[in-house]
């Protein structure tokens, strides 16, 4: 078992949260993940790099007809 001690002086000098300090200690340079992000923000971030020509080919009724596109069920009448 590894014991890591953080003195009050070290914590104050770094002015980091415990999570950020542990990430720094582990050598991770990426920012901490915010567990309270809205799902729409995550989706927008993940879709940001999708080329426009791919976005243009996506179905316009993907939300209302998701069962058709995911499971192959017949489309619902709108």
C-alpha positions as CSV (number, residue, x, y, z in Angstrom):
1,X,0.0,0.0,0.0
2,X,1.3,3.5,-0.9
3,X,0.7,6.3,1.6
4,X,0.6,9.8,0.1
5,X,0.8,12.6,2.6
6,X,-0.1,16.2,1.8
7,X,0.7,18.8,4.3
8,X,-1.5,21.9,4.8
9,X,1.5,24.0,3.5
10,X,1.7,21.9,0.3
11,X,-2.0,22.2,-0.3
12,X,-2.0,26.0,0.3
13,X,1.1,26.5,-1.9
14,X,-0.5,24.5,-4.8
15,X,-4.0,26.0,-4.3
16,X,-5.5,23.0,-6.0
17,X,-8.4,20.8,-5.1
18,X,-7.7,17.3,-3.8
19,X,-8.8,15.9,-7.1
20,X,-6.6,18.3,-9.2
21,X,-3.6,17.7,-6.9
22,X,-4.0,13.9,-7.3
23,X,-4.2,14.3,-11.1
24,X,-1.1,16.4,-11.0
25,X,0.6,13.8,-8.8
26,X,-0.4,11.1,-11.2
27,X,1.1,13.1,-14.1
28,X,-2.2,13.8,-15.8
29,X,-2.2,17.2,-17.5
30,X,-5.8,17.2,-18.6
31,X,-8.4,19.1,-16.6
32,X,-10.6,17.4,-14.1
33,X,-13.9,16.1,-15.5
34,X,-16.9,18.0,-14.3
35,X,-19.5,15.5,-13.2
36,X,-22.2,18.1,-13.4
37,X,-22.0,18.8,-17.1
38,X,-25.3,18.8,-19.0
39,X,-25.5,15.9,-21.4
40,X,-26.2,18.3,-24.3
41,X,-22.8,19.9,-23.6
42,X,-21.1,16.5,-23.8
43,X,-22.9,15.7,-27.1
44,X,-22.0,19.0,-28.7
45,X,-18.4,18.6,-27.6
46,X,-18.2,15.1,-29.1
47,X,-19.9,16.1,-32.3
48,X,-17.7,19.2,-32.9
49,X,-15.2,17.3,-35.0
50,X,-17.7,15.5,-37.3
51,X,-17.2,16.8,-40.8
52,X,-20.1,18.9,-42.3
53,X,-20.6,16.3,-45.2
54,X,-21.3,13.6,-42.6
55,X,-23.7,15.8,-40.6
56,X,-25.6,16.6,-43.8
57,X,-26.2,12.8,-44.4
58,X,-27.6,12.3,-40.9
59,X,-31.4,11.7,-40.7
60,X,-33.5,14.7,-39.8
61,X,-36.0,12.5,-38.0
62,X,-33.3,10.7,-35.9
63,X,-34.8,11.6,-32.6
64,X,-38.4,10.8,-33.3
65,X,-37.6,7.7,-35.3
66,X,-34.7,6.4,-33.2
67,X,-36.1,2.9,-32.9
68,X,-36.1,2.6,-36.7
69,X,-32.5,3.7,-37.0
70,X,-31.2,1.7,-34.0
71,X,-33.2,-1.5,-34.1
72,X,-34.6,-1.4,-37.7
73,X,-38.2,-1.3,-36.6
74,X,-40.7,0.2,-39.0
75,X,-41.0,4.0,-38.8
76,X,-43.7,5.5,-36.6
77,X,-46.4,7.5,-38.3
78,X,-46.1,11.1,-37.3
